[in-house]
Amino acid sequence: MQETSIQSEPVPVLLPGATKHLTALAEAPPAPPLQSEVHRFLDLVICDGRYLNEVTSNPRRVADALGFDLSAEAEADLRAAPLQQHVAGLYTERFQGFLPAAIIIIVAAIIIIIAIVVVRYTRESKAMVRDLSPQAKLKL
């Protein structure tokens, strides 16, 4: 038997309303949100947990102990404000997109729970036999 191979061209998938040409946005890979050097360093310090008390007072020693290459500008930024302000900025930046999604999930969960409770504990659903005749209210 003789084997044959056929060269095929890639076929573009067209969605309704889309054009044949891919845009630069569609071709670009998704990029994670950028973090500053201070935020990357604070994330490392918080994950380690040993140097929380001295991260703003002596950031150079903490960076050397953790093996982080800390610049002089980042060191000055860390010394300029207390740890609470830095941490608030870190997690505000990191989790800013989760708030709307969390609200939607919580509301949807509450609606589902209410629906289950109403269906489960209505008076008619507890009855073993339901009388659906028009004179059901007149019967004993």
N, C-alpha and C positions, 0 to 999 in steps of 0.2 A: 504494500500500500504506500501511496505517495502522500507525504504530509505537506499541507500548504498553510501558509500564514497570511493573514489579512491585516494590513495596517489600518488602524482606525484613528480618527480624529476625536479629540474631546468634544463632547456635545454640551453646550452651555444650557443650564437649567434656567428657564424663564418663568418668573413669577408674574402674576397679573399686575400690571402697572409698572413693571420694571423694563429697563432697556437691555439690549444685548450686551452693551459695554459695562463692565464692572467699574464702579467708581473707586477712587482712591481710598475712600472710607471703608468700603467693603473688603478691599485687599489688605488693609492694614491690620496687624494683629492687635488684639485688645491689650492695652497697656495698664498695668496696675497704677494706682495713685502714687505720685512721687512723694517721698518722705525726705525731710531734711536730715542732715548729718546728726543734729541734736536729737531728733526723734528716733533715728535708728539706734543711737547710743543709749537713749533712755529705755527703749524697748529691750535692749540687751541687758541693761542694769536691772530692770524690773523682772525680767525672766530669771536672772541669776539670783536676785534677792539679797545678796550679802552686803552690798554697798549702798543701800538706800539712804542711810543716815549721812553719808559723806559725799554723795554724788554732786551736790551743788557747792560744797565747801572746798573739796579737793578733787575736781574732775580728772585732772591729769593722772593722779595716782590710781584712781578707779579704772581709767582707760588702760593704763599700763598693766594693771592686775588682770583685766579681762582680755587683753591683747587687741584692743581697738585703737586704730590710728585716729586720734582726735586732733582736729586742727585748732589753732589758737583762737580763731573766731568763734568756733563752737564752745570752746572752753570759756571764753568771755561771756557768751550768751547764757551758759549754765550758771555762772557765778552771779549774773545780773538779777535773777529772779528765784524765788523759792521753788522747791520741787513740785508743790501743788499746782502752780501755774503752768509749769512745763508739762505735767501729766495731763492736765485739762486740755491743753492744746494738742497733745499727742492723740488722745482718744477722740477728741472732737473731729480731728482730721481723718482719722482712720475709720470711724464708724458713722460718718455723717450720712451715708446713704441707707443705713439700716432703719432709721426712725420711721419713714413712711411705710416701709414694708412690714415692720413690726406692728404698727397700728392696724394695718389691713389684716394681718394674720390674727391678731387678738380679737378684732371685731368679728371676723369670720368664725373663729372658734366659739365665741359667745353665742352667735346666731345658731350654729349647729347644735350646741348644747341645749339651748332653749327649745329648738325644734324637737330634739330627741325626748326631752322631758315632757313636752306637751303631747306628743304622740303616744308616749309610753303610759302616761298617767291620766289620760282622759277617761271619763266614766264609761263611755261606750266601748272603748277598746278593752276594758277589763272583763266585759261580759263574755261568757263562753258561747252563747247563742244570741245573735242579734235579730230582732224582729223588725223587718223592713216593710211590713204591710202598712197601708194608709191608716188603719185603725190601731196602731201600736199604742197610742196614748190612752185609748179607751179601754184597753184590756186590763185585767187584774193581774 
